[in-house]
């Protein structure tokens, strides 16, 4: 495994993962995906880490899958895991990750890179970042949410424009469509993303995890079903340490010391 394909560091309670194949525009290959999966597993088990930032090095966040490796993976023996199997596993892990995930788009974000960003809970971007689907440009069909999830995150006509033209939109334009939460000057993106993650990391981990579970599930439920899910989760949450700690801290006018239980 090329250890430099993914850079990782922990700043206080925030883990920053940096895709580090700048010469390939951080295109995802099996080695990078395997390392990403390994780090996510470590972060899940580490209670001291309470939020994750994913970004890229160089001029791109991620240009998608390494198409050369996709072609090679089609020749694997029957029953052997290929590129798509590994990518599906990692993307599903991110979609259901128990801790808040922020994608910080530092540059070109397209195809699988866009789908990777779509797995995050919050997306922030540099002013120069460009975002597009681009699968159609290469006769490739999206397999990680491009056609299935993108129309849930931006207006349908915008999703269809990105899917069918293969063109990219600016960070500012994608912010107007609600996909991006914050746009920052290029030089300030890294610090801004870590600051936002740090603010979130101070919240109760169990509250964040439970809100994330209900919010993500609500897209597939009716309003009444989603409200019922929320009420059931609230009943469970009433027995948590963090709720009692939060109320006690409020009464005592001090900062709460959440434990995530």
Secondary structure by P-SEA (a helix, b strand, c coil): cccccbbbbbcccbbbbbbccccccccccaaaaaaaaaaaaaaaacccccbbbbbccccccccccaaaaaaaacccccccccaaaaaaaaaaaaaacccbbbbbbcccccaaaaaaaaaccbbbbcccbbbbcccccccccccccccccccccccaaaaaaaacccccccaaaaaaaccccccccccaaaaaaaaaaaaaaaccaaaaaaaaaaaaacccccaaaaaaaaaaaaaaacccaaaaaaaaaaaaccccccccc
